[in-house]
Amino acid sequence: MHLNGRCICSSDPQFVEEKGIRAEDLVIGALESAFQECDEVIGREMEASGQVGGCTALVAVSLQGKLYVANAGDSRAILVRRDEIRPLSFEFTPETERQRIQQLAFVYPELLAGEFTRLEFPRRLKGDDLGQKVLFRDHHMSGWSYKRVEKSDLKYPLIHGQGRQARLLGTLAVSRGLGDHQLRVLDTNIQLKPFLLSVPQVTVLDVGQLELQEDDVVVMATDGLWDVLSNEQVAWLVRSFLPGNQEDPYRFLKLAQMLIHSTQGKEDSPTEEGQVSYDDVSVFVIPLHSQGQESSGH
């Protein structure tokens, strides 16, 4: 099926109708496939060049009155309007994908090479804890239970730490992204790639259903911004800056620069005193007003 609704294969119509397949499902599938193919290309190029590395990916596609936001990693996109803040993506970290990661280790225990425990505990266990009752979680659990500590529980946890300090196999702070095919746990031959997904989560925003104003924007940024600024703080900066600069043709660019400036702990920054982002910070500010006009046929 094309985006215009025309079927490519003669056998498609009944299947499309039975499954309720819509045009936006094709766009979502194209984005998911593109991320997967991109990851494979990166893997081949890294191997050929002898390089290592990886990245997260956040993509926005405007098509036929809808905005598709695809995310793999811990970057973030939000919609900021005069009276609304709407998340358009969700971060993928070892904590948010704990059960998927633990289940993979349950099905394929050889991935841990006997060096890690897949179980989650409230803290790192020590030898003195042997035989004691402690709280734990496994792949099939959303709640907590108790168990007696065994020797195997003293191994380093598959997922360790909380919040921004959570790490997968003591190495990575994200659970989805592109690349890192050659990444291994320090001083071991344990690969991290089997635990990393390149498949994004895709959020669809029906722009045509919104009564867009000139100052309605999508803010896309890497975690360097969100480490020190909340959604509400970013929205406050957007609403404070744009109304007073409506005649400036570069106002969205300048707003993006101001958001980056706000992560450096300056006196006029809305961040808590002394909070500075030491991570790299990339920011896009995308106006939606013109998109709304196009989807309305204007």
Beta strands, then each sheet from edge to edge (+ up, - down):
strand 1: 54-55
strand 2: 57-63
strand 3: 66-72
strand 4: 76-81
strand 5: 84-87
strand 6: 116-117
strand 7: 133-136
strand 8: 145-148
strand 9: 156-157
strand 10: 159-160
strand 11: 167-168
strand 12: 178-179
strand 13: 201-206
strand 14: 217-221
strand 15: 283-287
sheet 1: 1+ 12-
sheet 2: 2+ 3- 13+
sheet 3: 5+ 4- 14+ 15-
sheet 4: 6+ 9+
sheet 5: 7+ 8-
sheet 6: 10+ 11-
end
